Amino acid sequence: MKKFKLQATTTFGLEAVVKREIEHLGFENISVSDGYVEFTSDYNGIAKANLWLRSADKVLIIIGRFQAVTFEELFDQTFELPWDELIPKEANFIITGKSFKSTLSSVPACQSVVEKAIIKKMQTKYNIRRFPKIGAEYTIQAALLKNTVTITLNTSGPSLHKRGYRHGQVIAPLKETMAAALIQLSYWRKDRIFLDPCCGSGTLPIEAALIGRNIAPGLSRKFAAEEWEFIPKEAWQQERKAAYSAIDYDIDLKIYGSDINAHAIEIAKVNAENAGVDDCISFKQIPFNKLHLPGNYGVCVSNPPYAERMGNLADVERLYTDMGNLFRHNKTWSAYFITSHEGFEKLYGKKADKKRKLFNGNVKTDYYQYFGERPPK
C-alpha cells in the first residue's frame, strides 16, 4: 500500500506529547522538530491520525522538500511534484505560505510561483487553461525555512482542536488540544479522581472523559481529506468503525468540574452532553473558597484566570493563595496549573516540583506541577 510522509503540527512545547501519541498509535519513522512531528503511514494512517491525535493541530502530507533560493528553482521543483496524481481538475486548491530566514522572503510572491507551477503541471494532464475550483478543498502550503521548502497538503481542514462539541464558551477558553496535552502531562489516570475547580465551559473535564473512555477526539467531525479522490473512502470507514469499537463504556470515571460562574457551568453541561460524556462528569457552581476535595489521591488540572486574559488582578491573586491553602492540606493530591502570572509560586505558597513553558494562544505561560503522594497499590 502507498506510504506517505506525514507531519503533525503542534504548539511549541507540546512536541513530546504529540510524539508519544504518535508512538502509541503505532506509526513509524518518527522524527521531532520545533512545532511538528513527522512520521510515515498509509491511507488508513491519514484517517487514524486525524481521528485520534488529541494534542496536534493538523495532519499534513509532505508532498516535497527541496532547496530553493530563486523563484525559478521554486517553480521547477514544485512542477516536478505529482500534482496530476493528487488533484482533480475541479479541485478548489488554495495556496498558503510562510517564510523564515530564507532568500525568498516574499510570501505572496512564493505563493504565486507555487500556484503557477501546480497549474502548469495539471494542464499537462487535463489540457485546459482555467480550473473552475468548484470541488473539494485542497489547501497547499509552501513553508520556507532557511531556504528549505516544504510543500504540504492539509488533510485535516480546520484545526483538530475543533472537536465539534463546543457550542458555547466563556472568555478566554482553553483550546481542546492544549487541554488534552495538559492532562497527558499530568499524573492523572482513568482510575483516579480528576478535578478542575475553574472549569469554565468544561474543556478540561470533557477532554479527561474522552481520554478515560478512550473516545477518539475526531469522531464527531469531518476532515478535508475525506472528500479527496486519491484517498479511498474505505480507509475512513474502517478507521471510524475501529474507533467506535474502541470506546470503553464500562469504565467508572470520577471527574469533577466547578466554577464560580453559573452560566459557565450551564455551558459546560451542554458541551459535555454534545461530547457524549455528560454521564461521567459532575459539574457544580462552587466558589473556590467553598470547595471540598472529593476524596484522596486525586489530580487537579486547571487553567485558572490570569489578569492578561480575564479577571481582576487582586481577585486572581487571592484565588492562587486559596489554591495553595487547599492543596497543602491534603498531600495525596497532585495539582497542575497553567498561568502567565510570574508570581504564582509565591502566592500559592510553594515552589513547583516542575515547571514547563507553554504558549496558551499567544500568551507565554508556565505550567506549574505539584506532585502529591502516590496512591497505594
C-alpha positions as CSV (number, residue, x, y, z in Angstrom):
1,M,0.0,0.0,0.0
2,K,1.2,3.5,-0.8
3,K,3.1,5.2,2.0
4,F,3.1,8.9,2.8
5,K,5.4,11.2,4.8
6,L,3.1,12.9,7.3
7,Q,3.6,15.9,9.5
8,A,1.6,16.6,12.7
9,T,1.8,20.3,13.6
10,T,1.6,21.4,17.2
11,T,2.0,24.3,19.6
12,F,5.6,24.9,20.6
13,G,6.4,23.0,23.8
14,L,4.0,20.1,23.1
15,E,6.1,18.2,20.6
16,A,7.0,15.5,23.1
17,V,3.3,14.9,23.9
18,V,2.4,14.6,20.3
19,K,5.3,12.2,19.7
20,R,4.1,9.9,22.5
21,E,0.6,9.9,20.9
22,I,2.0,9.1,17.5
23,E,4.1,6.2,19.0
24,H,1.0,4.9,20.9
25,L,-0.9,4.8,17.6
26,G,1.8,2.6,16.1
27,F,3.2,4.9,13.4
28,E,6.8,4.5,12.0
29,N,9.8,6.6,11.2
30,I,9.0,9.3,13.8
31,S,11.1,12.4,14.0
32,V,10.6,15.6,16.0
33,S,11.3,19.3,15.2
34,D,10.2,22.6,16.7
35,G,6.5,22.9,16.1
36,Y,5.9,19.5,14.4
37,V,6.4,15.7,14.5
38,E,6.9,13.7,11.3
39,F,6.1,10.1,10.7
40,T,5.2,7.6,7.9
41,S,1.9,5.8,7.2
42,D,-0.6,4.8,4.6
43,Y,-4.2,5.9,3.6
44,N,-5.6,4.4,6.8
45,G,-3.0,6.1,8.8
46,I,-4.1,9.5,7.5
47,A,-7.6,8.8,8.8
48,K,-6.4,7.3,12.0
49,A,-4.1,10.3,12.8
50,N,-6.9,12.8,12.2
51,L,-9.4,10.8,14.3
52,W,-7.1,10.0,17.3
53,L,-4.4,12.8,17.8
54,R,-5.5,14.8,20.8
55,S,-2.8,17.4,21.1
56,A,-1.8,18.1,17.4
57,D,-3.2,21.0,15.4
58,K,-3.2,19.5,11.9
59,V,-2.1,16.5,9.9
60,L,-0.3,17.3,6.7
61,I,1.0,15.2,3.8
62,I,4.5,16.2,2.8
63,I,4.4,16.4,-1.0
64,G,8.0,17.5,-1.4
65,R,11.0,19.1,0.3
66,F,13.8,20.8,-1.5
67,Q,16.3,23.7,-1.5
68,A,15.4,26.9,-3.4
69,V,17.0,30.4,-3.4
70,T,15.5,31.6,-6.7
71,F,11.9,31.7,-8.0
72,E,13.0,29.6,-11.0
73,E,14.2,26.8,-8.6
74,L,10.9,27.1,-6.6
75,F,8.9,26.9,-9.8
76,D,10.8,24.0,-11.4
77,Q,10.9,21.8,-8.3
78,T,7.2,22.4,-7.4
79,F,6.3,21.5,-11.0
80,E,8.2,18.2,-10.6
81,L,5.9,17.1,-7.8
82,P,3.0,14.7,-8.7
83,W,0.1,17.2,-8.7
84,D,-1.5,15.5,-11.6
85,E,-1.9,12.3,-9.5
86,L,-3.3,14.2,-6.4
87,I,-5.6,17.0,-7.5
88,P,-8.6,16.6,-9.8
89,K,-9.5,19.3,-12.3
90,E,-12.5,20.5,-10.3
91,A,-10.5,20.9,-7.1
92,N,-10.6,24.1,-5.1
93,F,-6.9,24.3,-4.4
94,I,-5.7,27.1,-2.1
95,I,-2.1,28.1,-1.7
96,T,-0.8,29.4,1.6
97,G,2.7,30.1,2.6
98,K,5.3,31.3,5.2
99,S,9.0,32.2,5.0
100,F,11.6,32.5,7.8
101,K,15.3,33.2,7.3
102,S,15.1,32.5,3.6
103,T,16.3,34.3,0.5
104,L,12.8,34.1,-1.0
105,S,11.2,36.2,1.8
106,S,8.1,37.5,0.0
107,V,5.3,35.1,0.9
108,P,2.8,36.4,-1.7
109,A,5.4,36.0,-4.4
110,C,6.2,32.4,-3.3
111,Q,2.5,31.5,-3.2
112,S,2.1,32.9,-6.7
113,V,5.0,30.9,-8.1
114,V,3.9,27.7,-6.5
115,E,0.3,28.1,-7.8
116,K,1.6,28.8,-11.3
117,A,3.8,25.6,-11.2
118,I,0.9,23.5,-9.9
119,I,-1.5,24.8,-12.7
120,K,1.1,24.2,-15.4
121,K,1.6,20.6,-14.1
122,M,-2.1,20.0,-14.0
123,Q,-2.5,21.4,-17.5
124,T,-0.2,18.6,-18.8
125,K,-2.9,16.1,-17.7
126,Y,-6.2,17.9,-18.2
127,N,-5.3,20.1,-21.2
128,I,-7.5,23.0,-20.1
129,R,-6.4,26.6,-19.5
130,R,-8.5,27.6,-16.4
131,F,-9.5,25.4,-13.5
132,P,-13.0,26.1,-12.0
133,K,-12.1,25.4,-8.4
134,I,-15.6,24.2,-7.6
135,G,-14.8,20.9,-6.0
136,A,-13.3,19.6,-2.8
137,E,-10.8,21.9,-0.9
138,Y,-7.1,21.1,-1.1
139,T,-5.1,23.5,1.0
140,I,-1.4,23.5,-0.1
141,Q,1.3,25.2,2.0
142,A,4.7,26.3,0.9
143,A,6.8,26.7,4.0
144,L,10.3,28.1,3.6
145,L,12.8,27.8,6.4
146,K,16.5,28.7,5.8
147,N,16.0,28.1,2.1
148,T,14.5,24.7,2.6
149,V,11.0,24.5,1.0
150,T,8.4,22.1,2.4
151,I,5.3,21.6,0.3
152,T,2.3,20.1,2.2
153,L,-1.3,19.2,1.8
154,N,-3.6,19.8,4.8
155,T,-5.6,16.6,5.3
156,S,-7.4,18.0,8.4
157,G,-9.1,21.1,7.2
158,P,-9.9,23.2,10.2
159,S,-7.6,22.7,13.2
160,L,-8.0,19.5,15.2
161,H,-9.0,21.4,18.3
162,K,-12.4,21.9,16.7
163,R,-13.8,18.6,18.0
164,G,-17.4,19.6,17.3
165,Y,-18.8,19.5,20.9
166,R,-18.2,23.1,21.9
167,H,-21.3,25.1,21.1
168,G,-20.8,27.6,23.9
169,Q,-17.8,29.1,25.6
170,V,-16.7,31.7,28.1
171,I,-14.0,34.4,27.9
172,A,-10.5,33.0,27.0
173,P,-11.4,29.3,26.6
174,L,-8.6,26.8,26.6
175,K,-8.2,25.0,23.3
176,E,-9.2,21.4,23.3
177,T,-5.8,20.3,22.0
178,M,-4.0,22.2,24.8
179,A,-6.4,20.8,27.4
180,A,-5.6,17.3,26.2
181,A,-1.9,17.9,26.4
182,L,-2.1,19.3,29.9
183,I,-3.9,16.2,31.1
184,Q,-1.4,13.9,29.4
185,L,1.5,15.9,31.1
186,S,-0.1,15.2,34.5
187,Y,-0.2,12.0,36.6
188,W,-3.9,11.6,36.0
189,R,-5.0,8.1,35.0
190,K,-8.6,7.0,34.5
191,D,-8.7,5.2,37.9
192,R,-8.0,8.4,39.8
193,I,-10.2,11.4,40.7
194,F,-10.0,14.3,38.2
195,L,-10.8,17.9,39.3
196,D,-10.9,21.3,37.5
197,P,-12.1,23.9,40.0
198,C,-12.0,26.7,37.4
199,C,-13.6,24.7,34.6
200,G,-15.3,27.5,32.6
201,S,-17.0,25.9,29.6
202,G,-15.8,22.4,30.7
203,T,-12.9,21.7,28.3
204,L,-10.5,20.1,30.7
205,P,-13.1,17.7,32.3
206,I,-14.5,16.8,28.9
207,E,-11.1,16.0,27.4
208,A,-10.3,13.9,30.5
209,A,-13.5,12.0,30.0
210,L,-12.7,11.4,26.3
211,I,-9.3,10.1,27.3
212,G,-10.7,8.0,30.1
213,R,-13.3,6.4,27.9
214,N,-10.9,6.0,25.0
215,I,-13.1,8.1,22.7
216,A,-11.2,9.3,19.6
217,P,-11.5,13.2,19.7
218,G,-12.2,13.5,16.0
219,L,-15.2,11.1,15.8
220,S,-17.8,13.9,15.7
221,R,-16.3,16.0,12.9
222,K,-15.3,15.8,9.2
223,F,-11.9,16.3,7.7
224,A,-10.8,17.8,4.4
225,A,-9.2,14.6,3.0
226,E,-12.5,12.7,3.4
227,E,-13.5,14.4,0.1
228,W,-10.3,13.7,-1.8
229,E,-10.4,11.3,-4.7
230,F,-7.0,9.7,-4.2
231,I,-7.7,8.6,-0.6
232,P,-10.1,5.6,-0.6
233,K,-13.4,6.1,1.3
234,E,-12.9,2.7,2.8
235,A,-9.9,4.0,4.8
236,W,-12.1,6.5,6.7
237,Q,-14.9,4.0,7.1
238,Q,-12.6,1.3,8.6
239,E,-10.9,3.7,11.0
240,R,-14.1,5.2,12.2
241,K,-15.6,1.8,12.8
242,A,-12.4,0.8,14.7
243,A,-12.6,4.0,16.8
244,Y,-16.2,3.3,17.8
245,S,-15.3,-0.2,18.7
246,A,-12.5,1.0,21.0
247,I,-14.8,3.1,23.2
248,D,-14.9,1.9,26.8
249,Y,-18.5,2.5,28.1
250,D,-17.9,0.4,31.3
251,I,-15.2,2.5,32.9
252,D,-16.2,4.2,36.1
253,L,-14.8,7.7,35.9
254,K,-14.7,10.2,38.8
255,I,-14.4,13.6,37.0
256,Y,-15.5,16.9,38.6
257,G,-15.7,20.4,37.3
258,S,-16.7,23.5,39.2
259,D,-16.7,27.2,38.6
260,I,-17.9,30.4,40.4
261,N,-19.8,31.3,37.2
262,A,-23.3,29.7,37.0
263,H,-23.6,30.5,33.3
264,A,-20.3,28.8,32.6
265,I,-21.5,25.6,34.3
266,E,-24.6,25.5,32.2
267,I,-22.5,25.8,29.1
268,A,-20.1,23.1,30.3
269,K,-23.1,20.7,30.8
270,V,-24.3,21.3,27.3
271,N,-20.8,20.8,25.9
272,A,-20.3,17.6,27.8
273,E,-23.7,16.3,26.5
274,N,-22.6,17.2,22.9
275,A,-19.4,15.2,23.5
276,G,-21.3,12.2,24.8
277,V,-19.6,12.2,28.3
278,D,-22.2,14.1,30.4
279,D,-22.9,10.9,32.4
280,C,-19.4,10.7,33.8
281,I,-18.7,14.3,34.8
282,S,-20.2,16.1,37.8
283,F,-20.4,19.9,37.2
284,K,-21.3,22.3,40.0
285,Q,-21.3,26.1,40.7
286,I,-18.9,26.5,43.6
287,P,-16.6,29.4,44.6
288,F,-13.1,28.0,45.1
289,N,-13.0,29.1,48.8
290,K,-16.1,26.9,49.4
291,L,-14.7,23.8,47.6
292,H,-14.0,20.5,49.3
293,L,-11.8,17.9,47.7
294,P,-13.9,14.8,46.6
295,G,-11.7,12.2,48.1
296,N,-8.0,11.4,48.2
297,Y,-5.2,10.7,45.6
298,G,-6.9,12.9,43.1
299,V,-5.4,15.1,40.3
300,C,-6.3,18.7,39.8
301,V,-5.6,20.2,36.3
302,S,-6.8,23.7,35.8
303,N,-6.5,26.9,33.7
304,P,-7.4,29.5,36.4
305,P,-8.0,33.1,35.4
306,Y,-5.0,35.4,35.0
307,A,-5.0,39.1,34.5
308,E,-3.8,39.2,30.9
309,R,-6.8,37.1,29.8
310,M,-9.6,37.6,32.4
311,G,-10.4,38.7,35.9
312,N,-9.4,41.3,38.3
313,L,-5.7,41.0,39.4
314,A,-6.5,41.2,43.1
315,D,-9.2,38.5,42.8
316,V,-6.8,36.3,40.7
317,E,-4.0,36.6,43.3
318,R,-6.4,35.8,46.2
319,L,-7.6,32.7,44.2
320,Y,-4.0,31.5,43.8
321,T,-3.5,31.8,47.6
322,D,-6.7,29.9,48.3
323,M,-5.5,27.2,45.9
324,G,-2.2,26.8,47.9
325,N,-4.1,26.6,51.2
326,L,-6.4,23.9,49.9
327,F,-3.9,21.5,48.3
328,R,-1.2,21.9,51.0
329,H,-3.6,20.4,53.5
330,N,-4.0,17.2,51.5
331,K,-0.7,15.8,50.4
332,T,-2.3,13.0,48.5
333,W,-3.4,15.4,45.7
334,S,-1.3,16.3,42.7
335,A,-2.1,19.8,41.2
336,Y,-1.3,21.4,37.9
337,F,-2.0,25.0,36.9
338,I,-1.2,26.9,33.7
339,T,-0.9,30.7,34.1
340,S,1.1,33.7,32.9
341,H,1.4,35.2,36.4
342,E,5.1,35.1,37.3
343,G,4.3,35.4,41.0
344,F,2.2,32.3,41.1
345,E,4.5,30.2,43.2
346,K,4.8,32.9,45.9
347,L,1.1,33.4,46.0
348,Y,0.5,29.6,46.1
349,G,3.0,29.3,48.9
350,K,5.2,26.6,47.5
351,K,7.7,26.2,44.7
352,A,6.5,23.9,42.0
353,D,8.1,20.5,41.7
354,K,8.3,21.1,38.0
355,K,7.6,23.9,35.5
356,R,7.1,23.8,31.8
357,K,7.0,26.8,29.5
358,L,4.0,26.8,27.1
359,F,2.1,29.2,24.9
360,N,-1.7,29.4,25.6
361,G,-2.8,31.1,22.4
362,N,-0.3,33.9,22.0
363,V,0.2,34.2,25.8
364,K,3.5,32.9,27.3
365,T,2.7,30.8,30.3
366,D,4.2,28.3,32.8
367,Y,2.6,25.0,33.6
368,Y,3.2,24.6,37.4
369,Q,3.2,21.0,38.6
370,Y,2.9,19.9,42.2
371,F,3.3,16.2,42.8
372,G,1.3,14.5,45.6
373,E,1.7,11.2,47.2
374,R,1.2,8.1,45.0
375,P,-1.9,6.0,45.6
376,P,-1.3,2.8,47.5
377,K,-1.0,-0.3,45.2
